[in-house]
């Protein structure tokens, strides 16, 4: 068992309320329950010795490993080939079909031998509450019961178990055609154990899960050139969405570093208004109207929660149930992934001011009205109008910007661009649906922002839109400007901005979000290229008519996906994946880039 496997060496499984990571060694080294943002139960990814893990794999070390997803599903198949035989582990979490939050979550692990003879060893070492809580253990022949404050977990197998201190272990030898199973169930303290598993019932449940995922993927309307990558990204977005509320988390994990050994280690298991709002367009492009509509409803609830309150109408991120409290704490007892510390739970950036979220939220709501038919009722519209009246008085402020820098507030250009988008979208809604609105005031604010950005956010030196007023630093967030309509995608000013980004931010088709050395962000160390930005770059190139460059960049980016098609947040200097994993923003931007590029290539072919 690797002490710390590469971040990319994982597949993701989930039940639409939480998720787990499985390595190609057959180790579950990350699992939190009952929700994405709950304390961990297995976290050896952040502390090998004490974080906890669940290994189920051949006992022989002389194996060749291969990992894949069962096609168009969230089931991970890990294959092991040895001189004695070939075995495999199939991992999945039964989907919770109800939208009611559940305290019961199950990881199902099925092993079988397909050739020869394979001995599988099981080692289950849960560590509750980020490894801070003690637990008791009771072991019978085929059940291990772990009890910790507030949580009970049952490990049930089709073969004998034995105690190993406060952990459980077991082994089973299988001939070709034979199978065995282990089921790990987390529930509330007094929750009853599930029925004992049998190979037949587990197999039936596995096929039911396969049918669910393949049936869902078949509803996609994507018919473009990259179905495998787009379908995998869609499934990943679905896996990272908390079904009871429709709120997507930014990633399944916390604490994975943007620079190994550095301090840029954040908790991404929350819902960013920005990420979720942009996911609406990606979901609609694929025809997933229900999922898009659910998030728009979630955004509307957040606005209603703050209606009439002092201060900001929206916070930049929330817990999946809409709770705004994300107090950040340091888990000093965790050594961090390969020594990357501190490990943080919670996220203090929730208290930052990021004005761009209003543009992204209104962009999502506008898309919803046009394509979902979710018309805002009279009282809902009055709330939106009050929001825009408030924004007319508050858009012109320094903020922390989209990247949540901790180097002080600035007049970030992207924040202004998205405030422009907020007014522009609301003006369109007011006109289309004949709603009462102070359109003159909104129009004046929109036009003032545009003039200010083009005057103060433009660098004569770089001949480009820049990160913040008075600077010559470039910022890849502005790649979204043509998508939201702020600037024409083939205008001279935008094409020269693209050229400047290509010169300053692009490295062999990969895109940095900005240069921390040129624009200090209040943190030590460096970071890799930002995969989101690379896909936004593809989108912008396609809109600019630079199709050969766009397609080559897009195809090249696929080579940086991991072995099962997943992306973390960043790509490091040696092509390694960095940051929390997998990242929803990267996968939604892949979908956006694919659909934009497909449409542009189709138009070219038609001509």
Residue pairs with C-beta under 8 A, 6 or more apart in sequence:
1 25
1 27
1 53
1 55
2 9
2 23
2 25
3 48
4 45
4 48
4 337
4 338
5 23
5 24
5 25
5 27
5 29
6 576
6 577
7 256
7 337
7 568
7 576
7 577
7 578
7 579
7 581
8 562
8 563
8 566
8 568
8 576
8 577
8 581
9 23
9 24
9 562
9 563
10 21
10 22
10 23
10 24
10 29
10 30
10 562
10 566
10 581
11 21
11 22
11 67
11 69
11 76
11 78
11 91
11 564
11 566
12 19
12 20
12 21
12 22
12 74
12 76
12 236
12 239
12 252
12 566
12 581
12 582
13 19
13 20
13 21
13 22
13 74
13 75
13 76
13 91
13 92
13 93
13 107
13 239
14 20
14 74
14 93
14 239
14 240
14 252
15 93
15 94
15 95
15 96
15 105
15 106
16 95
16 96
16 238
16 239
16 241
16 242
16 243
17 34
17 35
17 36
17 96
17 101
17 102
17 105
17 242
17 243
17 244
18 31
18 32
18 33
18 34
18 35
18 36
18 38
18 93
18 105
19 31
19 36
19 93
19 239
19 240
19 252
20 28
20 30
20 31
20 42
20 91
20 93
20 107
21 28
21 29
21 30
21 31
21 45
21 252
21 253
21 581
22 28
22 67
22 76
22 78
22 91
23 29
24 65
24 66
24 67
24 78
24 563
25 55
25 57
25 65
25 78
26 55
26 56
26 57
26 58
26 78
26 80
26 89
27 44
27 53
27 54
27 55
27 57
28 42
28 53
28 54
28 55
28 91
28 107
29 42
29 43
29 44
29 45
29 51
29 53
30 40
30 42
30 43
30 44
30 45
30 46
30 252
30 253
31 40
31 41
31 42
31 43
31 54
31 107
32 38
32 39
32 40
32 41
32 43
32 269
33 41
33 105
33 151
33 186
34 101
34 102
34 103
34 104
34 105
34 186
35 101
35 242
35 320
36 240
36 242
36 249
36 252
36 269
36 320
37 249
37 267
37 269
37 270
37 319
37 320
39 128
39 129
39 130
39 132
39 345
40 46
40 51
40 52
40 127
40 129
40 130
40 131
41 52
41 126
41 127
41 128
41 151
41 153
41 186
42 51
42 52
42 53
42 54
42 125
42 126
42 127
43 51
43 52
43 127
43 130
43 131
43 334
44 51
44 52
44 53
45 51
45 253
45 256
45 337
46 254
46 255
46 256
46 331
46 334
46 335
46 336
46 337
46 343
47 131
47 333
47 334
47 335
47 336
47 343
48 335
49 335
50 127
50 131
50 333
50 334
51 127
51 131
51 334
52 125
52 126
52 127
52 131
53 123
53 125
54 107
54 109
54 123
54 124
54 125
54 126
54 184
55 121
55 122
55 123
55 124
56 89
56 109
56 111
56 120
56 121
56 122
56 123
56 182
57 78
57 80
57 89
57 120
57 121
58 80
58 82
58 87
58 118
58 119
58 120
58 121
59 119
59 120
59 121
59 171
60 82
60 84
60 118
60 119
62 82
62 83
63 80
63 81
63 82
64 80
64 81
64 82
65 78
65 79
65 80
65 81
66 78
66 79
66 81
67 76
67 77
67 78
67 79
67 563
67 564
68 76
68 77
68 79
68 563
68 564
69 75
69 76
69 77
69 232
69 564
69 565
70 76
70 77
70 90
70 210
71 214
72 213
72 214
72 217
72 231
72 235
73 92
73 209
73 210
73 213
73 214
73 235
74 92
74 93
74 209
74 213
74 235
74 238
74 239
75 90
75 91
75 92
75 206
75 209
75 210
75 213
76 90
76 91
76 92
76 564
77 88
77 89
77 90
78 88
78 89
78 90
78 91
79 86
79 87
79 88
80 86
80 87
80 88
80 89
80 118
82 116
82 118
84 116
84 117
84 118
85 113
85 114
85 115
85 116
85 117
85 118
85 176
86 113
86 114
86 115
86 116
86 118
87 111
87 112
87 113
87 114
87 118
87 120
87 174
88 111
88 112
88 114
89 109
89 110
89 111
89 120
90 109
90 110
90 111
90 112
90 206
91 107
91 108
91 109
91 110
92 108
92 206
92 209
93 105
93 106
93 107
93 108
94 106
94 108
94 205
94 208
94 209
95 209
95 212
95 213
96 102
96 105
96 243
97 212
99 243
99 244
100 244
101 244
101 321
103 186
103 187
103 188
103 191
104 185
104 186
104 187
104 188
104 191
105 185
105 186
105 187
106 183
106 184
106 185
106 186
106 194
107 183
107 184
107 185
108 181
108 182
108 183
108 202
108 205
108 206
109 181
109 182
109 183
109 184
110 179
110 180
110 181
110 199
110 202
110 203
110 206
111 120
111 172
111 174
111 179
111 180
111 181
111 182
112 174
112 177
112 178
112 179
112 180
113 174
113 175
113 176
113 177
113 178
113 179
114 176
114 177
115 176
116 176
117 173
117 174
117 175
117 176
118 173
118 174
119 171
119 172
119 173
119 174
120 171
120 172
120 173
120 174
120 180
121 169
121 170
121 171
122 157
122 161
122 168
122 169
122 170
122 171
122 172
122 182
123 164
123 167
123 169
124 144
124 155
124 167
124 168
124 169
124 182
124 184
125 167
126 135
126 146
126 148
126 153
126 167
128 135
128 146
128 148
128 149
128 151
128 153
129 148
129 149
129 150
130 331
130 334
130 345
131 333
131 334
132 333
133 148
133 149
133 150
134 148
135 146
135 147
135 148
135 166
136 146
136 147
136 148
136 166
137 144
137 145
137 146
137 147
137 163
137 166
137 167
137 168
138 144
138 145
138 147
139 145
139 161
139 162
139 163
139 168
140 161
141 160
141 161
142 156
142 157
142 158
142 159
142 160
142 161
142 196
143 154
143 155
143 156
143 157
143 161
143 193
143 196
144 154
144 155
144 161
144 163
144 168
145 152
145 153
145 154
145 155
145 193
146 152
146 153
146 154
146 155
147 189
149 189
150 188
150 189
151 186
151 187
151 188
151 189
152 186
152 187
152 188
152 189
152 190
152 191
153 184
153 185
153 186
153 187
154 183
154 184
154 185
154 187
154 193
154 194
155 161
155 168
155 182
155 183
155 184
156 182
156 183
156 185
156 193
156 194
156 196
156 197
157 170
157 172
157 180
157 181
157 182
157 183
157 197
158 172
158 180
158 181
158 182
158 197
158 198
158 199
158 202
159 170
159 171
159 172
159 180
160 170
161 168
161 169
161 170
162 168
162 169
162 170
172 180
174 180
179 199
179 203
180 199
181 197
181 198
181 199
181 202
183 194
183 197
183 202
185 193
185 194
195 201
213 235
216 235
216 238
217 231
217 234
217 235
219 287
219 288
220 230
220 231
220 234
220 286
220 287
220 288
221 286
221 287
222 230
222 231
222 234
222 285
222 286
222 287
222 594
222 595
224 230
224 594
224 595
224 598
225 594
225 597
225 598
225 601
226 554
226 558
226 594
226 598
228 565
229 558
229 561
229 565
229 590
229 594
230 286
230 590
230 591
230 594
232 564
232 565
232 566
232 587
233 565
233 587
233 588
233 590
233 591
234 286
234 288
234 587
234 591
236 566
236 582
236 584
236 587
237 248
237 279
237 282
237 283
237 584
237 587
237 588
237 591
238 291
239 252
240 248
240 249
240 250
240 251
240 252
240 582
240 584
241 247
241 248
241 249
241 291
241 295
242 248
242 249
242 271
242 320
242 321
244 320
244 321
245 294
245 298
245 320
245 321
245 322
246 291
246 293
246 294
246 295
246 297
246 298
247 271
247 276
247 295
247 298
247 318
247 320
247 321
247 322
248 271
248 275
248 276
248 279
248 295
248 584
249 268
249 269
249 270
249 271
249 320
249 584
250 268
250 269
250 270
250 271
250 272
250 275
250 317
250 580
250 583
250 584
250 585
251 268
251 269
251 568
251 569
251 579
251 580
251 581
251 582
251 583
251 584
252 269
252 580
252 581
252 582
253 268
253 269
253 580
253 581
254 266
254 267
254 268
254 269
254 343
254 344
254 345
254 580
255 265
255 266
255 267
255 331
255 334
255 336
255 337
255 340
255 343
255 344
255 345
255 580
256 265
256 337
256 340
256 568
256 578
256 579
256 580
256 581
257 264
257 265
257 336
257 337
257 338
257 340
257 578
257 579
258 264
258 265
258 525
258 527
258 528
258 569
258 570
258 578
258 579
259 340
259 525
259 526
259 527
259 528
259 572
259 578
260 337
260 338
260 339
260 340
260 572
260 578
261 338
261 339
261 340
262 340
262 524
262 525
262 526
263 340
263 341
263 342
263 523
263 524
263 525
264 523
264 525
264 527
265 336
265 337
265 340
265 341
265 342
265 343
265 344
266 344
266 347
266 349
266 580
267 328
267 344
267 345
267 346
267 347
268 347
268 569
268 580
268 583
270 317
270 318
270 319
270 320
270 326
270 347
270 350
271 298
271 317
271 318
271 319
271 320
272 316
272 317
272 585
273 299
273 302
273 314
273 315
273 316
273 317
273 318
273 357
273 360
273 361
274 316
274 354
274 356
274 357
274 360
274 402
275 584
275 585
275 588
276 295
276 298
276 299
276 364
277 295
277 299
277 357
277 360
277 361
277 363
277 364
278 360
278 363
278 364
278 585
278 588
278 589
278 592
279 292
279 295
279 584
279 588
280 292
280 295
280 296
280 363
280 364
280 367
280 368
281 363
281 364
281 367
281 592
282 588
282 589
282 591
282 592
282 595
283 289
283 291
283 292
283 295
284 292
284 367
284 371
284 372
285 591
285 592
285 595
286 591
286 595
289 371
289 372
292 367
292 368
292 371
292 372
293 368
293 372
293 374
295 364
296 364
296 365
296 368
296 372
296 374
297 374
298 322
299 361
299 364
299 365
300 365
300 376
300 380
301 322
302 314
302 315
302 318
302 322
303 313
303 314
303 361
303 383
303 384
303 387
304 383
305 322
306 312
306 313
306 314
307 313
307 383
307 386
312 353
313 358
313 387
313 390
314 357
314 358
314 361
315 324
315 350
315 351
316 349
316 350
316 352
316 354
316 357
316 404
317 326
317 347
317 349
317 350
318 324
318 326
318 350
319 325
319 326
324 350
326 346
326 347
326 348
326 350
327 346
327 348
328 344
328 345
328 346
328 347
328 348
329 344
329 345
329 346
330 342
330 343
330 344
331 342
331 343
331 344
331 345
332 342
334 341
334 343
335 341
336 342
336 343
349 400
349 404
352 399
352 400
352 404
353 397
353 399
353 400
353 409
354 399
354 400
354 401
354 402
354 404
354 415
355 394
355 395
355 397
355 399
355 412
355 415
355 416
355 418
355 419
356 401
356 402
356 412
356 414
356 415
356 417
356 418
356 419
357 418
358 387
358 391
358 395
358 418
358 419
358 422
359 417
359 418
359 419
359 420
359 421
359 422
359 425
359 484
360 418
360 421
361 422
362 384
362 421
362 422
362 425
362 426
363 418
363 421
363 422
363 425
363 484
365 376
365 384
365 425
365 429
366 425
366 426
366 428
366 429
368 374
369 375
369 376
369 429
369 432
369 433
375 433
376 384
376 429
376 433
376 435
381 433
381 435
381 436
382 436
384 426
384 429
385 426
385 430
385 435
385 436
385 437
385 438
388 422
388 423
388 426
388 437
388 438
388 442
389 438
389 441
391 419
391 422
391 423
391 445
392 423
392 438
392 441
392 442
392 444
392 445
395 416
395 419
395 445
395 449
396 452
397 409
398 409
398 410
398 411
398 412
399 409
399 410
399 412
399 415
400 406
400 409
400 412
401 410
401 412
401 414
401 415
401 467
401 468
401 477
402 412
402 414
402 415
402 477
403 477
403 513
403 514
403 521
405 521
405 522
405 523
406 521
406 522
406 523
407 519
407 520
407 521
407 522
407 523
408 522
410 467
410 468
410 469
411 456
411 468
411 469
411 470
412 467
412 468
412 475
413 453
413 457
413 465
413 466
413 467
413 468
413 469
413 475
413 478
414 467
414 475
414 477
414 478
414 480
414 481
416 449
416 452
416 453
416 457
417 449
417 453
417 478
417 480
417 481
417 484
417 486
418 480
418 484
419 445
419 449
420 446
420 449
420 450
420 453
420 486
421 484
421 485
421 486
423 442
423 443
423 445
423 446
423 449
424 446
424 484
424 485
426 437
426 442
427 437
427 439
427 442
427 443
427 446
429 435
430 436
430 437
430 439
430 442
431 439
450 486
453 465
453 486
454 493
456 469
456 470
457 465
457 466
457 468
457 469
458 464
458 465
458 466
458 493
459 465
459 466
459 471
459 472
461 472
462 472
462 474
462 500
462 504
463 496
463 497
463 499
463 500
464 474
464 496
464 497
464 499
464 500
464 501
465 478
465 481
465 487
465 493
465 497
466 472
466 473
466 474
466 475
467 473
467 474
467 475
467 514
467 519
468 475
468 519
471 519
473 514
473 515
473 518
473 519
474 500
474 501
474 504
474 505
474 514
474 515
475 513
475 514
475 519
476 501
476 505
476 511
476 512
476 513
476 514
476 530
476 533
476 536
476 537
477 513
477 533
478 497
479 501
479 533
479 536
479 537
479 539
479 540
480 536
481 487
481 494
482 488
482 489
482 494
482 540
482 543
482 544
483 539
483 540
483 543
483 592
487 493
487 494
488 494
489 540
489 543
489 544
489 545
490 543
490 544
490 545
494 544
495 544
498 540
498 541
498 544
498 546
501 511
501 537
504 515
505 511
505 512
505 513
505 514
505 515
505 533
506 512
506 537
507 529
508 556
509 534
509 552
509 553
509 556
509 557
510 529
510 534
510 557
510 560
510 571
511 529
511 530
511 533
511 534
511 536
511 537
512 527
512 529
512 530
512 533
513 530
513 532
513 533
514 521
516 523
516 526
516 527
517 526
527 570
527 578
528 570
528 571
528 572
528 573
528 578
528 579
529 570
529 571
530 569
530 570
531 557
531 560
531 567
531 568
531 569
531 570
531 571
531 583
531 586
531 589
532 569
532 583
532 585
532 586
532 589
534 553
534 557
534 571
535 554
535 557
535 586
535 589
535 590
535 592
535 593
536 589
536 592
536 593
537 553
538 550
538 553
538 554
538 557
538 593
538 596
538 597
539 589
539 592
539 593
539 596
539 597
541 547
541 549
541 550
541 553
542 550
542 593
542 596
542 597
542 600
543 596
543 600
545 600
547 597
547 600
547 601
547 604
550 597
550 600
551 597
551 601
554 593
554 594
554 597
557 590
560 567
560 571
560 575
560 577
561 567
562 577
566 581
566 582
566 587
567 577
567 582
567 583
567 586
567 587
567 590
568 577
568 578
568 579
568 580
568 581
568 582
568 583
568 586
569 578
569 579
569 580
569 581
569 583
569 585
569 586
570 577
570 578
570 579
571 577
571 578
572 578
